[in-house]
């Protein structure tokens, strides 16, 4: 499987909407399409006005599998970019507990 970055700009009006979308995404990926797609992580983007977008990292069999997953989970897809390599300078920081 190839790694891809999926850009979803200003996709959700609130973090609560994003949480619901994340649940749908995990359900579809884990239960319906586990042979074709695997969600690795997402970075949430502040888009202004309270809306949020994401840059999602997935492993997938093809860009078409990503589009199918998005359709089933009711997720937008603005752009799909194949990842050529990974350079890790430091691991992702852990969020501060609230």
Secondary structure as the mmCIF struct_conf table of DSSP 4:
data_model
#
loop_
_struct_conf.conf_type_id
_struct_conf.id
_struct_conf.beg_label_comp_id
_struct_conf.beg_label_asym_id
_struct_conf.beg_label_seq_id
_struct_conf.end_label_comp_id
_struct_conf.end_label_asym_id
_struct_conf.end_label_seq_id
STRN STRN1 UNK A 2 UNK A 12
BEND BEND1 UNK A 13 UNK A 14
HELX_RH_AL_P HELX_RH_AL_P1 UNK A 15 UNK A 27
HELX_RH_PI_P HELX_RH_PI_P1 UNK A 28 UNK A 32
TURN_TY1_P TURN_TY1_P1 UNK A 34 UNK A 36
STRN STRN2 UNK A 37 UNK A 48
TURN_TY1_P TURN_TY1_P2 UNK A 49 UNK A 50
STRN STRN3 UNK A 51 UNK A 60
BEND BEND2 UNK A 61 UNK A 61
HELX_RH_AL_P HELX_RH_AL_P2 UNK A 63 UNK A 73
TURN_TY1_P TURN_TY1_P3 UNK A 74 UNK A 74
BEND BEND3 UNK A 78 UNK A 78
STRN STRN4 UNK A 79 UNK A 82
BEND BEND4 UNK A 89 UNK A 90
HELX_LH_PP_P HELX_LH_PP_P1 UNK A 91 UNK A 97
#
